């Protein structure tokens, strides 16, 4: 047993627990960078796409509508750096590169897939609430003497 480990049944000091988990609310915590990579629009879409299996770069780009080549490459590099994506390059001409999820990548991809599924499943409700909010703001604007965010009252 390591001298720094708590005794069996003893609770680890609070600071040790914080360091193990990370301190997401602290500005300098590296977990924020990982969170940014995983939950960015492109990060979520890459992870969910790779849950379906191994893809080549061009396949991913076609599957993920609207992503630029630069953003896809950057996102894949981030996720590879975080240990979520495995890049396999084959020694052939022309170059053949494939991307797949690591075991930890599968874990995180399932988490963001749940969020993506929830958003898609609730999109009609979300869009309805957006319309209602926009309508309420539009109808309140003339009564309040506000035009484009500037008060017209003296």
C-alpha positions as CSV (number, residue, x, y, z in Angstrom):
1,X,0.0,0.0,0.0
2,X,1.3,3.5,-0.9
3,X,1.8,5.8,2.0
4,X,-0.2,8.5,0.2
5,X,-3.3,6.3,-0.2
6,X,-6.0,6.6,2.3
7,X,-6.6,3.6,4.6
8,X,-9.3,1.2,3.5
9,X,-12.6,2.7,4.5
10,X,-11.1,6.1,5.0
11,X,-12.4,8.9,2.9
12,X,-9.9,10.6,0.6
13,X,-9.2,14.3,1.4
14,X,-11.5,16.7,-0.4
15,X,-8.6,18.2,-2.4
16,X,-7.6,14.7,-3.6
17,X,-11.2,14.0,-4.8
18,X,-11.3,17.4,-6.6
19,X,-8.0,16.6,-8.3
20,X,-9.2,13.2,-9.4
21,X,-12.4,14.5,-10.9
22,X,-11.1,17.9,-12.2
23,X,-12.5,21.2,-11.3
24,X,-14.7,22.1,-14.3
25,X,-15.6,25.5,-12.8
26,X,-12.0,26.6,-12.4
27,X,-10.8,28.7,-15.3
28,X,-7.4,26.9,-15.6
29,X,-8.7,23.3,-15.3
30,X,-7.7,21.2,-18.3
31,X,-11.1,19.4,-18.2
32,X,-12.6,22.6,-19.8
33,X,-10.5,22.0,-22.9
34,X,-11.7,18.4,-23.1
35,X,-15.2,19.6,-22.6
36,X,-14.8,22.1,-25.4
37,X,-13.5,19.4,-27.8
38,X,-16.2,16.9,-27.0
39,X,-19.2,19.3,-26.9
40,X,-18.4,21.5,-29.8
41,X,-20.8,21.2,-32.7
42,X,-18.2,19.3,-34.8
43,X,-16.9,17.3,-31.9
44,X,-20.4,15.9,-31.1
45,X,-21.1,15.1,-34.8
46,X,-17.7,13.4,-35.3
47,X,-18.1,11.3,-32.2
48,X,-21.7,10.3,-33.1
49,X,-20.7,9.5,-36.7
50,X,-17.8,7.4,-35.6
51,X,-20.1,5.3,-33.3
52,X,-21.3,3.8,-36.6
53,X,-17.8,2.5,-37.4
54,X,-14.6,3.4,-39.0
55,X,-14.6,6.3,-41.6
56,X,-12.2,7.9,-44.0
57,X,-11.8,11.7,-43.8
58,X,-13.8,12.2,-47.0
59,X,-16.6,9.9,-45.7
60,X,-16.8,11.9,-42.5
61,X,-16.9,15.2,-44.4
62,X,-19.8,14.0,-46.6
63,X,-21.7,12.6,-43.6
64,X,-21.3,15.8,-41.5
65,X,-22.9,18.4,-43.6
66,X,-21.5,21.9,-43.4
67,X,-18.1,21.1,-41.8
68,X,-15.1,22.6,-43.6
69,X,-12.1,20.5,-44.3
70,X,-10.1,22.7,-41.9
71,X,-12.6,22.3,-39.0
72,X,-12.9,18.6,-39.5
73,X,-9.2,18.1,-39.5
74,X,-8.8,20.3,-36.4
75,X,-11.6,18.5,-34.6
76,X,-10.2,15.1,-35.4
77,X,-6.8,16.2,-34.1
78,X,-8.3,17.5,-30.9
79,X,-10.3,14.3,-30.3
80,X,-7.2,12.1,-31.2
81,X,-5.1,14.2,-28.7
82,X,-7.7,13.6,-26.0
83,X,-7.5,9.8,-26.6
84,X,-11.0,9.5,-28.1
85,X,-10.2,9.0,-31.8
86,X,-7.7,6.6,-33.4
87,X,-6.1,7.6,-36.6
88,X,-4.8,4.8,-38.7
89,X,-2.6,5.6,-41.7
90,X,-1.8,2.8,-44.2
91,X,1.5,2.9,-46.2
92,X,-0.1,3.0,-49.6
93,X,-0.2,5.5,-52.5
94,X,-2.4,7.4,-52.5
95,X,-2.4,7.8,-48.7
96,X,-5.2,5.9,-46.9
97,X,-6.2,7.2,-43.5
98,X,-9.1,5.9,-41.4
99,X,-10.6,7.2,-38.1
100,X,-12.3,5.2,-35.5
101,X,-13.2,5.5,-31.8
102,X,-10.9,4.2,-29.0
103,X,-12.7,2.4,-26.1
104,X,-12.8,5.7,-24.2
105,X,-14.0,7.4,-27.3
106,X,-17.0,5.0,-27.5
107,X,-17.8,5.9,-23.9
108,X,-17.8,9.6,-24.5
109,X,-19.6,9.3,-27.8
110,X,-22.4,7.4,-26.2
111,X,-22.8,10.2,-23.7
112,X,-23.0,13.0,-26.4
113,X,-25.2,10.7,-28.5
114,X,-27.7,10.8,-25.6
115,X,-27.6,14.6,-25.7
116,X,-28.0,14.7,-29.5
117,X,-30.9,12.2,-29.3
118,X,-32.6,14.3,-26.7
119,X,-32.3,17.4,-28.8
120,X,-33.6,15.7,-31.9
121,X,-36.5,14.1,-30.0
122,X,-37.4,17.4,-28.4
123,X,-36.8,19.7,-31.4
124,X,-40.5,20.3,-32.2
125,X,-41.0,21.5,-28.6
126,X,-37.9,23.6,-28.7
127,X,-38.9,25.2,-32.0
128,X,-42.4,25.9,-30.7
129,X,-41.1,27.6,-27.7
130,X,-38.7,29.7,-29.8
131,X,-41.7,30.8,-32.0
132,X,-43.8,31.6,-29.0
133,X,-41.0,33.7,-27.5
134,X,-40.3,35.5,-30.7
135,X,-44.1,36.2,-31.1
136,X,-44.3,37.5,-27.5
137,X,-41.3,39.8,-28.0
138,X,-42.7,41.1,-31.3
139,X,-46.1,41.9,-29.9
140,X,-44.6,43.5,-26.7
141,X,-42.2,45.7,-28.7
142,X,-44.7,48.4,-29.9
143,X,-46.4,48.6,-26.5
144,X,-43.2,49.2,-24.7
145,X,-41.9,51.9,-27.1
146,X,-38.9,49.9,-28.0
147,X,-37.4,49.7,-31.5
148,X,-34.5,47.5,-32.2
149,X,-33.4,47.4,-28.6
150,X,-33.5,51.3,-28.1
151,X,-36.1,52.9,-26.0
152,X,-38.2,55.6,-27.7
153,X,-39.6,56.9,-24.4
154,X,-38.4,60.3,-23.1
